[in-house]
Amino acid sequence: MMNLHIEVQRRNLENTLGKLEWLLARSGQANRRYSRAQMEAFSYLRDSFRARLKDINANG
């Protein structure tokens, strides 16, 4: 049961991380539609999700 929970967490983190990476790449191409503060927030979230995914992979 625990392995299933970890796998679901991992999949959710990967999906969210993928969306954040897409958003950052897309916004960089869109002539800066987003403000610098928004871009920094997206980057912070991306890095946070990367760290969480790394922790799950190390512990799982």
N, C-alpha and C positions, 0 to 999 in steps of 0.2 A: 504493500500500500504506500509506503514511504517513497519507493522508487517512482511510482506513478505520480505522486505529488511533486517530486523534484523534476520529473520530466515535463510536467505541465508548466511548472514555474519557468523552466529553461525555455520552453517553446514560447511562452508569453513574453519573456524578456527578449528573445531573438526577434519576435515579430515587432515589438515596440521599438527595439533598436534599429531594425530595418526601416521602419517608418521615419524615425528621427534622422537617420542618415540620408534617406531620400529627400526629406524636407530641407535639410541643410544643403544638399547638392542642388536641388531645384531652386531654392531661394538665391543661391549664389549665381545661378544662371539668369535669374529673372530681374536683372538690373536693380538689385537691392530693394526689392519690394518690402522687405522687412527692415525694421530699425536695427541699429547695432545692439541695443539692449535685448531685442527679441532673438537675434542671432546668438548672443552670448548665453541666453537662457536655453536655447535649443542645444547648444554645444555642451552646456553643463548637464542637461538631462541625458544627452547621448553618453557622455563620459560616466555618469552615474550608472546608467544601464549596462555599459560595458564592464564596469567594476563588479556589479552584481552578478552578471553572467559569468565573469571570471571566477568569482567566489563559488558559485554553484558548480561550475565545472571542476574546480579544485576539490570541493567537498563531496561532490556527488559521485 
